[in-house]
Amino acid sequence: MRLNSFTVMLFSFVSMHAVAQYTVGRVDFKNPGPYQQADLEAVLGLHSGENFSAESLQAAAQRLIDTGYFDDMKAEEQGSPKAMDVIFTLKPLSADQLTPVGFENFVWLSPEELSATVHQAAPLFHGALPDAGNQADAINAALAAALAAKGVDGTVTHATIEPSTTQPMRAVEFRVERPFVRVHSIVLQGASPEMAAAIDAIAQKLRGTVYNEGLAGATTQGRLLAPYNDAGYLDAKLTGIHYTTSAASAMTVDVDVTATVEEGALYRVASLDFAGTPLAPATTLTAAPMLHPGDIASRKLLLGTLAPVDMAYRRQGYMDVVVQSGAVLDRTAHTVAYTVTVLPGEQYRLRSVNAIGLDPAARKDFDRGWKMNAGDLYNVEYVTSFLKNNTALQALGEYSFAYKAAADPQAHTVDLTLTFVRAGR
């Protein structure tokens, strides 16, 4: 569609003389969506009173297209050569077509410095990016330059993190790959006496781990709040986060974190509905769930309750499945209602299986016992339980194995490698 809009603009500018010079009267954006005039003009690089040609105007329009934030765009010009108005009619992408962005470990930049750096590189950025466009690369380069200005010889990368049951948000994460940023110490204020011991224990456990304040993965804040979430304090949050850095080595930076925890209220389960899980019958799941109405709303128990739903889909080849709890909090009654739904994704099939490390007798038993073959739906539970469910294959009794499932998300296939090791080796 963006190619079509580019053609439309070429046609609308055809009335302009190719080498003639014009002066901008005004730049007008119709249907700008959430974007401000100043930010749109900053991307366009064209302002009232400036001179331009048909070629430079086309290049300016292309810069707007290249951001990826617009599904369609049309342009027209009107007026005299000395006061030429340029009018863009925009069709911005909807919010659900944009991916939230996290900044994982840019501890050298204050929140204000980080925000200013990103805004200068991508004026239309408001916390999310389109899948297409050049804005992610522009932000990446700007962050690297900002670190260099601080004297940090760093390597900045970004990647799209797909959702999972424990992390149900698709996100683009920017991170400093080098130097390695790790937690040195954590001091939390505001913990109640009942929670103080658990918080101290997790703070000690986090010492030496990767520091992550982004949106995806095991974030430092999420791990610190886990004892609260597991105890039913679903509104618990950290405020006043402050950190200082010190160089532990040329390749490692230590971060000392201080913050205040606001615990909030204790929540209980109001209801638990599995209606949106067709591959995992509600009658089976509710027969003996880990979490029941009236229980403290423990996130740990919730994940355990959702695990059978997740596995029911993975048995059928849905490797990208995301199980969503659909939590609705009643902050007056301090209860939470869960409505479980599933985003299954596509089914994956086994393309190849390769067993490594078996002696001839064990290999014969493996070939006789292994029943998931090329073309079958990939079932991770079959893999993990293979030895336990095939104890009659005596030659395999002395072995354990690790496996690697290399998925091809375009073809929706899996290449499986099982590496067997005999006991005692």
C-alpha positions as CSV (number, residue, x, y, z in Angstrom):
1,M,0.0,0.0,0.0
2,R,2.9,2.4,0.7
3,L,4.1,1.8,-2.8
4,N,0.7,2.9,-4.1
5,S,0.7,6.1,-2.0
6,F,4.2,6.9,-3.4
7,T,2.8,6.7,-6.9
8,V,-0.1,9.0,-6.0
9,M,2.4,11.6,-4.8
10,L,4.4,11.4,-7.9
11,F,1.2,12.1,-9.9
12,S,0.1,15.0,-7.7
13,F,3.5,16.7,-8.2
14,V,3.6,16.3,-11.9
15,S,2.2,19.8,-12.5
16,M,5.3,21.3,-10.8
17,H,8.2,22.2,-13.1
18,A,11.1,19.7,-12.4
19,V,13.8,22.3,-12.0
20,A,11.8,25.3,-10.8
21,Q,12.2,26.7,-7.2
22,Y,9.2,27.3,-5.0
23,T,8.6,28.8,-1.6
24,V,6.6,27.0,1.0
25,G,3.5,29.0,2.1
26,R,2.3,26.5,4.7
27,V,2.6,22.8,5.3
28,D,-0.8,21.3,6.2
29,F,-1.4,17.7,7.5
30,K,-5.0,16.4,7.3
31,N,-5.9,13.5,9.6
32,P,-2.6,13.6,11.5
33,G,-3.8,11.2,14.1
34,P,-1.7,11.4,17.3
35,Y,1.1,13.2,15.7
36,Q,1.9,16.9,16.3
37,Q,2.5,19.4,13.5
38,A,6.0,20.2,14.7
39,D,7.0,16.5,14.7
40,L,5.5,15.8,11.3
41,E,7.4,18.8,9.9
42,A,10.6,17.6,11.6
43,V,10.4,14.3,9.8
44,L,9.4,16.0,6.5
45,G,12.3,18.5,6.8
46,L,10.2,21.2,5.2
47,H,8.9,24.4,6.8
48,S,7.0,27.5,5.9
49,G,9.2,30.1,4.1
50,E,11.8,27.6,2.9
51,N,12.6,27.0,-0.8
52,F,12.0,23.7,-2.5
53,S,11.8,22.0,-5.8
54,A,9.6,19.1,-7.0
55,E,12.5,16.8,-6.4
56,S,13.2,18.0,-2.9
57,L,9.5,17.9,-2.1
58,Q,9.3,14.3,-3.3
59,A,12.3,13.4,-1.1
60,A,10.7,15.1,1.9
61,A,7.5,13.1,1.3
62,Q,9.5,9.9,1.1
63,R,11.0,10.6,4.5
64,L,7.5,10.7,5.9
65,I,6.6,7.4,4.2
66,D,9.8,5.7,5.3
67,T,8.8,6.1,9.0
68,G,6.3,3.3,8.5
69,Y,3.7,5.0,10.7
70,F,1.2,5.6,7.8
71,D,-0.9,3.1,6.0
72,D,-1.6,5.5,3.1
73,M,-0.7,9.1,2.2
74,K,-1.7,11.6,-0.5
75,A,-0.3,15.0,-1.3
76,E,-1.2,18.0,-3.3
77,E,0.1,21.5,-3.8
78,Q,-1.8,24.7,-4.4
79,G,-0.9,28.4,-4.6
80,S,1.7,30.5,-6.4
81,P,5.4,29.7,-6.8
82,K,6.2,32.3,-4.1
83,A,3.6,30.9,-1.6
84,M,3.0,27.2,-2.4
85,D,0.9,25.4,0.1
86,V,1.7,21.7,0.5
87,I,-1.1,19.5,1.8
88,F,-0.7,15.9,3.0
89,T,-3.7,13.7,3.7
90,L,-2.5,11.0,6.0
91,K,-3.9,7.6,7.1
92,P,-2.0,6.7,10.3
93,L,-1.7,3.1,11.4
94,S,-4.0,2.3,14.3
95,A,-2.6,1.7,17.8
96,D,-3.0,-2.0,17.6
97,Q,-0.8,-2.1,14.5
98,L,2.1,-0.7,16.5
99,T,4.5,-2.7,18.8
100,P,5.3,-1.4,22.3
101,V,9.0,-0.6,22.9
102,G,11.2,-1.2,25.9
103,F,14.7,0.1,26.7
104,E,16.4,-2.6,28.7
105,N,19.6,-1.3,30.3
106,F,20.6,2.2,29.2
107,V,21.7,3.1,32.7
108,W,24.1,5.8,31.6
109,L,21.2,8.0,30.3
110,S,18.7,9.6,32.6
111,P,15.0,9.1,31.6
112,E,15.0,12.6,30.2
113,E,18.1,12.1,28.2
114,L,16.8,8.8,26.8
115,S,13.5,10.4,25.9
116,A,15.2,13.4,24.2
117,T,17.6,11.1,22.2
118,V,14.8,8.9,20.9
119,H,12.5,11.9,20.0
120,Q,15.3,13.6,18.0
121,A,15.9,10.4,16.1
122,A,12.2,9.5,15.6
123,P,9.9,12.5,16.3
124,L,6.7,10.5,15.7
125,F,7.7,7.9,18.3
126,H,5.3,7.7,21.3
127,G,6.3,4.4,22.9
128,A,5.6,2.1,20.0
129,L,6.9,1.3,16.5
130,P,5.5,0.0,13.2
131,D,6.7,-3.3,11.8
132,A,7.8,-1.6,8.6
133,G,9.9,1.6,8.3
134,N,13.3,2.8,9.3
135,Q,12.6,4.2,12.8
136,A,14.0,1.3,14.7
137,D,17.3,1.6,13.0
138,A,17.3,5.4,13.5
139,I,16.7,5.0,17.2
140,N,19.4,2.3,17.4
141,A,22.0,4.6,15.9
142,A,21.0,7.5,18.0
143,L,21.3,5.5,21.2
144,A,24.7,4.3,20.3
145,A,25.8,7.9,19.6
146,A,24.3,9.1,22.9
147,L,26.4,6.4,24.7
148,A,29.5,7.4,22.8
149,A,29.0,11.0,24.0
150,K,29.1,9.7,27.5
151,G,32.4,7.9,26.8
152,V,30.7,4.5,26.6
153,D,32.0,2.2,23.8
154,G,28.8,0.2,23.6
155,T,27.1,-2.1,21.2
156,V,23.3,-1.3,20.9
157,T,20.9,-3.8,19.3
158,H,17.2,-4.2,19.0
159,A,14.9,-7.2,18.4
160,T,11.2,-8.1,18.4
161,I,10.3,-10.3,21.3
162,E,7.3,-12.6,20.6
163,P,4.8,-13.1,23.4
164,S,4.5,-16.1,25.7
165,T,2.2,-17.1,28.6
166,T,4.6,-15.6,31.2
167,Q,5.3,-12.5,29.0
168,P,2.0,-11.9,27.0
169,M,3.2,-8.7,25.2
170,R,4.9,-8.5,21.9
171,A,7.6,-5.9,22.2
172,V,10.6,-4.4,20.5
173,E,13.5,-4.3,23.0
174,F,16.5,-2.0,22.6
175,R,19.5,-3.1,24.7
176,V,23.2,-2.6,25.3
177,E,24.8,-5.9,24.4
178,R,28.3,-4.6,25.4
179,P,29.4,-3.8,28.0
180,F,27.5,-6.3,30.2
181,V,25.2,-4.5,32.6
182,R,24.6,-6.4,35.8
183,V,22.9,-5.9,39.2
184,H,25.4,-5.1,42.0
185,S,23.0,-4.3,44.8
186,I,19.3,-3.5,45.4
187,V,17.8,-1.6,48.3
188,L,14.0,-1.4,48.6
189,Q,12.2,0.9,51.0
190,G,8.6,0.6,52.1
191,A,8.3,-3.2,52.4
192,S,6.0,-4.4,55.2
193,P,7.4,-6.6,57.9
194,E,5.5,-9.6,56.4
195,M,7.2,-9.1,53.0
196,A,10.6,-7.9,54.1
197,A,12.3,-11.3,54.3
198,A,11.1,-12.3,50.8
199,I,12.2,-9.0,49.3
200,D,15.6,-9.2,50.9
201,A,16.0,-12.8,49.6
202,I,15.1,-11.9,46.0
203,A,17.4,-8.8,46.2
204,Q,20.3,-11.0,47.1
205,K,19.4,-13.6,44.4
206,L,19.4,-10.8,41.8
207,R,23.0,-9.8,42.6
208,G,25.1,-10.5,39.5
209,T,22.2,-11.0,37.1
210,V,21.4,-9.0,34.0
211,Y,19.9,-5.6,34.7
212,N,16.6,-5.2,32.7
213,E,14.2,-2.4,33.0
214,G,12.5,-3.1,29.6
215,L,9.2,-4.6,28.7
216,A,10.2,-8.2,27.7
217,G,11.9,-11.1,29.4
218,A,12.7,-11.4,33.1
219,T,12.9,-7.7,34.0
220,T,14.6,-6.7,37.2
221,Q,11.5,-4.9,38.4
222,G,9.3,-7.9,37.6
223,R,11.5,-10.2,39.6
224,L,11.6,-7.8,42.5
225,L,7.8,-7.6,42.5
226,A,7.3,-11.4,42.0
227,P,7.0,-12.1,45.8
228,Y,4.2,-9.5,46.0
229,N,2.4,-10.8,42.9
230,D,2.7,-14.4,44.2
231,A,1.2,-13.2,47.5
232,G,-1.8,-11.6,45.8
233,Y,-0.6,-7.9,45.8
234,L,-1.5,-7.3,42.2
235,D,-1.1,-3.5,42.4
236,A,2.4,-3.6,43.8
237,K,4.8,-1.2,42.1
238,L,8.2,0.4,42.4
239,T,8.5,4.2,42.6
240,G,11.4,6.6,42.9
241,I,13.8,4.2,41.1
242,H,17.3,5.5,41.1
243,Y,20.5,3.8,40.1
244,T,24.2,4.5,40.1
245,T,26.8,2.7,37.9
246,S,30.4,1.7,38.4
247,A,32.8,-0.1,36.0
248,A,33.6,-3.6,37.3
249,S,35.8,-4.2,34.3
250,A,36.3,-3.0,30.8
251,M,33.4,-5.3,29.7
252,T,31.1,-5.2,32.8
253,V,29.2,-2.4,34.5
254,D,27.6,-2.8,38.0
255,V,24.3,-1.1,38.8
256,D,23.2,-0.2,42.4
257,V,19.5,0.2,42.5
258,T,17.4,2.0,45.1
259,A,13.6,2.3,45.0
260,T,10.4,2.4,47.1
261,V,7.8,-0.3,46.9
262,E,4.1,0.5,47.1
263,E,2.4,-2.7,48.1
264,G,-1.2,-1.9,47.5
265,A,-4.1,-4.2,48.6
266,L,-4.4,-8.0,48.7
267,Y,-6.6,-9.5,46.0
268,R,-8.7,-12.6,45.9
269,V,-10.1,-14.6,43.0
270,A,-13.7,-13.7,42.1
271,S,-14.0,-16.1,39.2
272,L,-12.0,-18.3,36.7
273,D,-13.5,-18.9,33.3
274,F,-11.9,-21.2,30.7
275,A,-14.5,-20.7,28.0
276,G,-11.9,-19.4,25.5
277,T,-9.8,-22.6,25.5
278,P,-11.4,-25.1,23.0
279,L,-8.5,-27.5,22.9
280,A,-8.5,-27.7,26.7
281,P,-12.1,-28.6,27.9
282,A,-13.2,-26.4,30.7
283,T,-14.7,-29.5,32.6
284,T,-11.2,-31.0,32.7
285,L,-9.4,-27.8,33.8
286,T,-11.9,-26.8,36.5
287,A,-11.9,-30.4,38.0
288,A,-8.7,-29.7,40.0
289,P,-7.3,-26.3,39.2
290,M,-4.6,-24.9,41.4
291,L,-6.4,-21.6,41.8
292,H,-10.0,-21.4,43.0
293,P,-12.6,-18.6,43.5
294,G,-12.0,-17.1,47.0
295,D,-8.3,-17.9,46.9
296,I,-5.6,-15.3,47.2
297,A,-4.8,-14.2,43.6
298,S,-1.3,-15.7,43.4
299,R,0.4,-15.2,40.1
300,K,2.5,-18.3,40.7
301,L,-0.7,-20.4,41.2
302,L,-2.3,-18.7,38.2
303,L,0.6,-19.7,35.9
304,G,0.3,-23.2,37.3
305,T,-3.4,-23.2,36.5
306,L,-2.8,-22.0,32.9
307,A,0.0,-24.6,32.3
308,P,-2.4,-27.4,31.3
309,V,-4.0,-25.1,28.7
310,D,-0.7,-24.1,27.3
311,M,0.4,-27.8,27.0
312,A,-2.9,-28.8,25.4
313,Y,-2.1,-26.6,22.5
314,R,1.5,-27.5,22.3
315,R,0.6,-31.1,22.0
316,Q,-1.2,-30.1,18.8
317,G,1.8,-28.3,17.3
318,Y,1.0,-24.8,18.4
319,M,4.5,-23.7,19.3
320,D,3.7,-20.0,19.3
321,V,0.7,-20.3,21.6
322,V,0.0,-17.5,24.1
323,V,-2.5,-18.2,26.9
324,Q,-4.0,-14.9,28.3
325,S,-5.6,-14.7,31.7
326,G,-7.8,-11.7,30.9
327,A,-7.6,-10.4,34.4
328,V,-10.2,-7.8,35.4
329,L,-9.4,-6.2,38.7
330,D,-12.1,-4.7,41.0
331,R,-10.1,-2.2,43.0
332,T,-13.0,-1.5,45.3
333,A,-13.7,-5.1,46.3
334,H,-10.1,-6.1,45.8
335,T,-11.0,-9.1,43.6
336,V,-9.9,-10.3,40.2
337,A,-12.0,-12.1,37.6
338,Y,-10.0,-14.2,35.1
339,T,-11.3,-15.1,31.6
340,V,-8.8,-17.4,29.9
341,T,-8.4,-17.1,26.2
342,V,-5.8,-18.4,23.8
343,L,-3.9,-17.0,20.8
344,P,-2.8,-20.3,19.2
345,G,-0.8,-19.1,16.2
346,E,0.0,-21.6,13.5
347,Q,0.5,-25.4,13.9
348,Y,4.1,-26.6,13.4
349,R,5.0,-30.0,11.9
350,L,8.2,-32.0,12.4
351,R,10.5,-31.7,9.4
352,S,13.4,-33.9,10.7
353,V,14.6,-35.7,13.8
354,N,18.2,-36.6,14.6
355,A,19.3,-38.6,17.6
356,I,23.0,-38.3,18.5
357,G,25.2,-40.3,20.9
358,L,23.5,-43.7,20.9
359,D,25.3,-47.0,20.6
360,P,24.0,-49.5,18.1
361,A,21.7,-51.3,20.5
362,A,20.3,-48.1,21.9
363,R,19.9,-46.7,18.4
364,K,17.9,-49.8,17.5
365,D,15.6,-49.3,20.5
366,F,15.2,-45.6,19.7
367,D,14.2,-46.4,16.1
368,R,11.7,-49.0,17.3
369,G,10.2,-46.7,20.0
370,W,10.2,-43.3,18.5
371,K,6.7,-42.6,16.9
372,M,6.7,-38.9,16.0
373,N,8.0,-38.7,12.5
374,A,8.5,-36.2,9.7
375,G,5.2,-34.6,8.7
376,D,3.6,-35.2,12.1
377,L,2.4,-32.3,14.3
378,Y,5.2,-31.3,16.7
379,N,4.4,-32.3,20.3
380,V,6.9,-31.0,22.8
381,E,5.4,-33.2,25.5
382,Y,6.1,-36.3,23.5
383,V,9.8,-35.3,23.4
384,T,10.2,-34.5,27.1
385,S,8.4,-37.6,28.2
386,F,9.8,-40.1,25.7
387,L,12.2,-41.9,28.0
388,K,9.8,-42.0,30.9
389,N,7.1,-43.5,28.7
390,N,9.4,-46.1,27.1
391,T,11.0,-47.8,30.0
392,A,10.6,-51.2,28.1
393,L,13.3,-50.0,25.7
394,Q,16.0,-51.4,28.0
395,A,19.0,-50.3,25.9
396,L,17.9,-46.7,26.4
397,G,17.7,-47.1,30.2
398,E,21.2,-45.9,30.8
399,Y,20.7,-42.7,28.8
400,S,19.4,-39.2,29.4
401,F,19.1,-36.6,26.7
402,A,18.8,-32.9,25.9
403,Y,17.0,-31.6,22.9
404,K,17.0,-28.6,20.6
405,A,13.9,-27.7,18.5
406,A,14.9,-25.4,15.7
407,A,11.6,-23.8,14.5
408,D,11.1,-22.2,11.1
409,P,8.3,-19.6,11.7
410,Q,7.9,-19.1,7.9
411,A,7.4,-22.7,7.0
412,H,6.0,-23.7,10.4
413,T,8.3,-26.7,10.7
414,V,10.7,-28.0,13.4
415,D,14.1,-29.7,13.1
416,L,14.6,-31.7,16.2
417,T,18.0,-32.8,17.5
418,L,18.2,-35.1,20.6
419,T,21.7,-35.5,22.1
420,F,21.9,-38.6,24.3
421,V,24.4,-39.1,27.1
422,R,25.0,-42.4,28.9
423,A,24.9,-42.3,32.7
424,G,28.3,-41.7,34.3
425,R,29.7,-39.9,31.3
